[in-house]
Amino acid sequence: MKKILKWFCVLVLLGVLWTAVNYYPKLEIVNAYASRIACTCHFEGNRSLENIVENELSYFPISLSSLEINPEEQSVTSKVFGLQARRSYYHKGHGCNYNSSPNFHVKSASSSSTIVPFISPDKKHIETLDSVMSKYFLEHKMRSLLIIRNDTIEYEKYAEGLKRETPQLGWSMTKSLSSALIGIAIKDSLFDLETKSLFPEWQNDIRSSITIEHLLHMNSGLEWDENEKEISDVTNLLFREKDIGIKMKASKLEFDPDSYWEYSSGTSNLLLKILRDRLDESEYQIFAKTRLFDPLNMSSAFIEQDEAGNFIGSSFSYASLLDWAKFGRLYLHRGLNHNGERILDEDYIRFSLEAVDIKNPQYGAHWWLNKEQVKFKNISSDCFFASGYMGQYLYVLPDQNLIIACTGLTEKYDKNQFLKEIIEALNFR
């Protein structure tokens, strides 16, 4: 009996050690993730902690986090069983990061929210669509949905605690915003798609042949691991690195440029580092707001920054659902805003929505595509969309003059059926 008990204790100890070795290092990332999102959603979005936990953080292992809000310091601290605490600090108009004293000093000018260029909804139409769409809220953890056709709001629904003006995290929808910023820089002749020798550190090796186009197409060949569930390049970059620009410039080459496609959040941040290097610092700090968000009336939109002031161009942008739709409208109208002002050249829009190559019809220049109906078999091949972690989507369907923006806590539902049901409901009326 003693022998059995001894071996049982050994097995328990081994189990504890295995858990500690495998999970303890991840707790820092869990806490960084939870504190940052809770911080921005609470202080920028005016949401309660309970609402944030339910709608943003209620999945394993993030659900293990214990959060504490400090109103005076305007910070949020996260711990898991009291371990590996991380704290995020609020910077008004800029969201949150892990630095209590940020080194960016440009104030974000406040602006009032407006639905322009869209038209107010017809309640009768909303009721018709609600009978079809409500199941996605009840069964598939959708928390907000906006459907716009011909600039008219056909349907709008939010989970409890969210409102029209609530800024919502887009995750990798941020990549499409970054692509637009690069397009504006190209329009300004800061560089072009074929520009190479992008950093002095790359001059003396094959990385000097990497172009802006390679980075936009995610076929630069730079080494990268986009595993969001483990400690990887992407989780280290987003939750541990203080200067993502320096980190990404040190990336090693794994494949020859233009020979291998690999989805990479690091690539998007390299693009905005290139942009930063070619602008005055004060201009860089307001570039997204003055050149993209303001001309589109995206009054709620902002991109968060790391501790070194780099915009995190892969992941941490927020905007109300209405403002996300305004961004989709820019591409639907081939680079023109609602006043007819050209924000992006039409050639750049065309480039952005062309497939990387015939072997990869699902991806363009930081936009997902439906070429050959590779993503959605019942939806037109000219559909394109921005896609973010855990079910954030901005769909643009030019053949229907339709924009659909939605957020949620899972992507595990049939998107083809979802889009098909919307189109059928709109066309049935």
C-alpha positions in Angstrom: 0.0 0.0 0.0 2.8 2.4 0.9 4.5 1.6 -2.4 1.3 2.4 -4.3 0.9 5.7 -2.4 4.5 6.6 -3.1 4.1 6.1 -6.8 0.8 8.0 -6.7 2.6 11.0 -5.1 5.4 10.8 -7.7 2.8 10.9 -10.5 1.0 13.9 -8.9 4.3 15.7 -8.5 5.2 15.0 -12.1 1.8 16.3 -13.2 2.3 19.5 -11.2 5.8 20.0 -12.7 4.5 19.3 -16.2 1.7 21.9 -15.7 4.1 24.4 -14.3 6.7 24.0 -17.1 4.0 24.2 -19.8 1.6 26.8 -18.5 3.5 29.1 -16.1 5.3 30.9 -18.9 2.0 31.4 -20.7 0.4 33.1 -17.8 2.3 36.3 -18.5 0.8 36.4 -22.0 -2.7 35.6 -20.7 -2.4 38.5 -18.2 -1.0 40.9 -20.8 -3.8 40.0 -23.2 -6.6 40.3 -20.5 -5.3 43.5 -18.9 -4.8 45.4 -22.2 -8.2 44.5 -23.7 -10.0 45.2 -20.4 -8.2 48.5 -20.0 -9.2 49.8 -23.5 -12.8 48.5 -23.3 -13.3 50.0 -19.9 -11.7 53.4 -20.2 -12.2 54.1 -23.9 -15.4 52.1 -24.4 -17.1 53.0 -21.0 -17.9 49.3 -20.5 -18.3 47.5 -17.1 -15.8 44.9 -16.1 -18.6 42.3 -16.1 -19.5 43.1 -19.6 -15.9 43.0 -20.8 -15.3 39.6 -19.2 -18.5 38.2 -20.7 -18.1 39.5 -24.2 -14.3 39.6 -24.6 -12.5 37.3 -22.2 -14.8 34.4 -21.4 -12.7 31.6 -23.1 -9.9 29.4 -21.8 -7.2 30.2 -20.8 -8.0 34.0 -20.8 -11.0 33.2 -18.5 -8.5 32.3 -15.8 -7.5 35.9 -15.4 -8.5 38.0 -12.4 -8.8 41.7 -13.1 -8.5 44.8 -11.0 -9.3 48.3 -12.2 -7.5 51.3 -10.7 -9.6 54.3 -11.6 -7.2 56.9 -10.2 -4.2 55.4 -12.1 -6.4 54.5 -15.0 -4.9 51.1 -15.2 -6.0 47.5 -15.2 -4.0 44.7 -13.6 -4.5 41.0 -14.5 -3.3 38.0 -12.5 -3.9 34.2 -12.8 -4.0 32.6 -9.3 -2.0 35.7 -8.1 0.9 34.9 -10.6 2.6 36.7 -13.5 0.8 40.0 -13.1 0.7 42.4 -16.0 -0.7 46.0 -15.9 -2.0 48.1 -18.8 -2.3 51.9 -18.7 -4.9 54.1 -20.4 -3.8 57.0 -22.7 -6.9 59.0 -23.7 -7.6 58.7 -27.4 -4.8 56.2 -27.9 -6.2 53.1 -26.0 -3.9 51.2 -23.7 -0.4 49.7 -23.5 2.0 48.5 -20.9 3.8 51.8 -20.3 2.6 54.2 -17.6 4.4 57.1 -19.3 4.2 56.7 -23.1 6.8 58.4 -25.3 4.2 59.6 -27.8 2.9 63.1 -27.0 0.4 63.9 -29.7 -3.0 64.5 -28.3 -6.0 62.9 -30.1 -8.5 65.6 -31.0 -12.0 64.6 -30.0 -14.7 64.6 -32.7 -18.4 63.9 -32.5 -19.9 60.6 -33.8 -22.0 60.8 -37.0 -23.6 58.2 -39.2 -22.7 60.1 -42.3 -22.5 58.9 -45.1 -25.1 56.3 -44.1 -28.9 56.8 -43.9 -31.0 55.9 -40.8 -32.6 52.5 -40.8 -36.2 51.5 -41.6 -37.5 49.7 -38.4 -39.7 47.5 -40.5 -36.7 46.2 -42.4 -34.8 45.6 -39.1 -37.6 43.5 -37.7 -37.6 41.4 -40.9 -33.9 40.7 -40.7 -34.0 40.1 -37.0 -36.0 36.9 -37.4 -33.1 35.6 -39.5 -30.1 37.0 -37.7 -31.0 36.6 -34.0 -29.8 33.0 -34.0 -26.3 34.1 -34.5 -26.4 36.1 -31.3 -28.1 33.3 -29.4 -26.1 30.3 -30.8 -22.8 31.6 -32.2 -21.7 34.3 -29.7 -22.0 37.2 -32.1 -22.1 40.5 -30.1 -22.8 43.0 -32.9 -23.9 43.1 -36.5 -24.4 45.9 -39.0 -25.8 45.5 -42.5 -25.7 48.4 -45.0 -26.9 48.3 -48.6 -26.9 51.3 -50.9 -25.7 53.4 -47.9 -28.8 52.6 -46.0 -28.6 50.8 -42.6 -30.7 47.8 -43.1 -30.0 46.1 -39.8 -28.1 46.9 -36.6 -28.0 44.9 -33.4 -25.7 44.9 -30.3 -25.3 42.7 -27.3 -26.1 44.1 -23.9 -23.5 46.7 -22.9 -22.6 47.6 -26.4 -23.9 50.6 -28.3 -23.6 52.1 -31.8 -20.7 54.4 -30.7 -18.8 51.7 -28.8 -15.3 51.2 -30.2 -14.7 47.5 -30.8 -11.4 45.6 -31.3 -10.8 44.5 -34.9 -7.8 42.2 -34.2 -6.4 41.3 -37.6 -8.9 43.6 -39.4 -6.2 46.1 -38.4 -4.1 44.7 -41.2 -6.5 46.0 -43.8 -6.2 49.5 -42.2 -2.4 49.2 -42.4 -2.7 48.4 -46.1 -4.8 51.5 -46.6 -2.1 53.6 -44.8 0.6 52.2 -47.0 -1.6 53.0 -50.1 -1.9 56.6 -48.9 1.9 56.7 -48.5 2.4 55.4 -52.0 0.0 58.1 -53.2 2.2 60.6 -51.4 5.3 59.1 -53.3 7.0 58.1 -50.0 7.8 54.8 -51.7 6.2 52.5 -54.3 5.4 48.8 -54.5 8.8 47.9 -55.9 10.8 49.8 -53.3 13.5 47.6 -51.8 16.5 47.9 -49.5 13.9 48.8 -46.9 16.2 49.0 -43.8 19.9 49.7 -43.5 20.2 46.4 -41.5 19.1 44.5 -44.7 21.6 46.0 -47.1 24.2 43.3 -47.2 22.0 40.2 -47.5 19.2 38.8 -49.6 16.6 40.7 -47.4 17.6 43.8 -49.4 15.5 42.3 -52.3 12.3 42.3 -50.2 9.8 44.9 -51.6 6.8 46.7 -50.3 4.7 44.4 -52.5 6.2 41.3 -51.0 5.3 42.5 -47.5 1.7 43.5 -48.5 1.3 40.0 -50.1 2.9 38.3 -47.1 5.4 36.4 -49.3 8.6 38.2 -48.1 10.1 34.9 -47.0 10.8 36.2 -43.5 10.7 33.6 -40.7 7.5 33.7 -38.7 5.3 31.6 -36.4 1.6 32.8 -36.2 0.5 30.4 -33.5 -1.9 32.3 -31.4 -2.5 29.4 -28.9 1.1 29.0 -27.9 4.2 31.1 -27.0 5.2 32.0 -30.5 6.5 34.9 -32.6 3.0 36.5 -32.7 2.3 36.2 -29.0 5.7 37.4 -28.0 5.5 40.4 -30.4 2.1 41.5 -29.2 2.4 40.9 -25.5 6.1 41.0 -24.6 8.1 43.2 -27.0 8.5 46.9 -26.1 9.6 47.9 -29.6 8.1 45.8 -32.3 9.9 47.7 -35.0 13.4 46.8 -33.7 12.2 43.2 -33.2 10.9 42.8 -36.7 13.9 44.4 -38.5 16.0 41.6 -36.9 13.8 38.9 -38.6 15.8 36.2 -40.5 15.0 35.0 -44.0 13.4 31.5 -44.2 12.4 31.4 -47.9 13.4 33.4 -50.9 11.2 36.4 -51.4 8.1 35.8 -53.6 8.5 32.0 -53.3 6.3 31.2 -50.2 3.1 32.7 -48.8 2.9 32.8 -45.0 0.3 34.7 -42.9 2.3 37.0 -40.7 1.3 39.7 -38.2 5.0 40.7 -38.0 4.9 41.7 -41.7 2.1 44.2 -41.1 4.1 45.8 -38.3 7.2 46.0 -40.6 5.1 48.0 -43.1 4.2 50.6 -40.5 7.8 50.7 -39.3 8.8 51.6 -42.9 6.1 54.3 -42.9 7.4 55.7 -39.6 11.0 55.8 -40.9 9.9 58.0 -43.8 7.8 60.5 -41.9 8.5 63.2 -39.4 7.7 61.8 -36.0 4.9 64.3 -35.4 3.4 63.5 -38.8 3.6 59.7 -38.1 1.7 60.1 -34.8 -1.3 61.7 -36.5 -1.0 60.0 -39.9 -3.8 57.4 -39.4 -6.2 60.0 -37.9 -5.7 62.9 -40.4 -5.2 60.9 -43.6 -7.6 58.0 -43.1 -10.0 58.2 -40.2 -11.0 61.9 -40.4 -11.7 61.9 -44.1 -14.0 58.9 -43.6 -15.8 60.3 -40.5 -14.3 57.4 -38.5 -14.5 59.4 -35.3 -14.2 56.5 -32.9 -11.2 54.8 -34.7 -7.7 54.5 -33.3 -4.7 52.1 -33.5 -2.9 51.3 -30.3 0.8 51.7 -29.9 3.7 49.8 -28.2 5.9 51.3 -25.6 8.2 52.8 -28.2 5.3 54.6 -30.0 5.0 52.2 -33.0 1.4 51.7 -34.2 0.6 48.0 -33.8 -0.5 47.6 -37.4 -1.4 43.9 -37.2 -3.8 43.7 -34.3 -4.8 46.5 -32.0 -7.2 48.8 -33.7 -10.6 49.8 -32.4 -13.6 51.4 -34.1 -17.4 51.4 -33.8 -19.2 49.0 -36.1 -20.4 52.0 -38.0 -16.9 53.3 -38.5 -15.7 49.9 -39.6 -18.4 50.0 -42.3 -17.2 53.4 -43.4 -13.8 51.9 -44.0 -15.3 49.1 -46.1 -17.2 51.8 -48.1 -13.9 53.4 -49.1 -13.0 50.2 -51.0 -16.5 49.7 -52.3 -16.2 53.1 -53.9 -12.8 52.5 -55.3 -10.8 54.8 -53.0 -13.3 57.8 -52.8 -14.8 59.0 -49.6 -18.4 60.2 -49.3 -17.5 63.7 -50.4 -15.9 62.4 -53.6 -12.4 63.1 -52.3 -9.8 60.5 -53.4 -8.2 58.9 -50.4 -6.6 55.9 -52.3 -5.6 55.7 -55.9 -7.9 53.3 -57.8 -4.9 51.4 -59.1 -4.0 50.7 -55.5 -7.5 49.5 -54.8 -7.3 47.2 -57.8 -3.9 45.9 -56.6 -5.2 45.3 -53.1 -8.0 43.1 -54.3 -6.0 41.0 -56.8 -4.9 37.6 -55.6 -1.3 37.1 -54.7 -1.0 34.5 -57.5 -3.1 31.8 -59.1 -2.0 29.3 -56.4 -3.4 31.6 -53.7 -6.8 33.0 -54.8 -7.8 33.8 -51.2 -5.5 36.6 -50.3 -4.6 40.0 -51.8 -2.7 42.9 -50.2 -3.8 42.5 -46.6 -7.4 41.7 -47.6 -9.0 38.3 -47.8 -10.7 37.4 -51.2 -13.3 35.1 -52.6 -11.7 34.6 -56.0 -13.0 31.4 -57.6 -15.5 31.4 -54.7 -12.7 29.8 -52.7 -14.1 31.0 -49.3 -17.9 31.2 -49.9 -19.3 29.0 -52.6 -22.7 30.8 -52.8 -21.3 34.3 -52.7 -20.0 36.3 -55.7 -16.3 36.0 -56.4 -15.8 39.8 -56.1 -16.5 39.6 -52.4 -13.6 40.7 -50.2 -13.2 41.0 -46.5 -11.1 41.9 -43.5 -10.9 39.2 -40.8 -10.0 39.3 -37.2 -9.3 36.7 -34.5 -12.3 35.2 -32.7 -14.9 36.3 -35.3 -14.4 39.9 -36.3 -15.4 40.5 -39.9 -15.9 43.3 -42.4 -17.4 42.0 -45.6 -17.8 44.0 -48.8 -20.0 42.6 -51.6 -19.8 44.9 -54.6 -22.3 43.0 -56.7 -24.9 43.7 -53.9 -23.6 47.2 -53.0 -23.5 45.6 -49.5 -21.3 46.1 -46.4 -21.5 43.8 -43.4 -19.6 44.3 -40.2 -19.8 42.0 -37.3 -18.0 41.1 -34.1 -18.1 38.1 -31.8 -16.4 35.6 -29.6 -16.1 32.7 -32.1 -15.6 32.1 -35.8 -17.0 28.6 -35.6 -20.1 29.0 -37.7 -20.9 28.7 -41.5 -20.0 32.1 -42.9 -21.1 31.1 -46.4 -24.6 30.4 -45.0 -24.5 33.5 -42.9 -23.9 35.7 -45.9 -26.3 33.8 -48.1 -29.1 34.3 -45.5 -28.5 38.0 -45.4 -28.6 38.4 -49.2 -31.8 36.2 -49.4 -33.5 38.2 -46.7 -32.6 41.6 -48.3 -33.8 40.4 -51.8 -37.0 38.8 -50.5 -38.5 42.1 -49.4 
